[in-house]
């Protein structure tokens, strides 16, 4: 299992190192259900609350962004913040109509369930840093096969 991080804040993007761990076999793409989205909201908001931060609201726009990128990674078999067409988290959000002042993306390959993906991100310094940015207000999480994408943002500014 590998995890990567990209944070794009006010138009700047930073890429972290990956953490290699065993990768399970490829699976058919799986779309996140409303139940998983609700569970993800509870998980990220419990994590933020425990860290003295405000809860995030789910963004349908960011959900489309996250799902499209998860599907792209599943289709290509490549874990990357760069999409197969060269897109970045920032450009994907912008193209979907999400005008942000803060945007961040966590990705993972391998976790078979939401709890495992969340645990990996919570225990990884750069991913954790994304999830505890106080300026964030929105989230989305998507899965396609063994690929997970969490997009966090704040519109406007």
LINTANOR-V999282 format. One record per run of one state. SS is the DSSP state (@ for helix, = for strand, . for the rest). FROM is the first residue (numbers start at 1). LEN is the number of residues. If there is no record, write none. Layout:
SS_FROM_LEN + SS_FROM_LEN
This chain:
._1_1 + =_2_8 + ._10_2 + =_12_4 + ._16_3 + =_19_2 + ._21_13 + @_34_17 + ._51_6 + =_57_2 + ._59_1 + @_60_17 + ._77_12 + @_89_7 + ._96_4 + =_100_10 + ._110_4 + @_114_10 + ._124_1 + @_125_7 + ._132_6 + =_138_7 + ._145_2 + =_147_9 + ._156_2
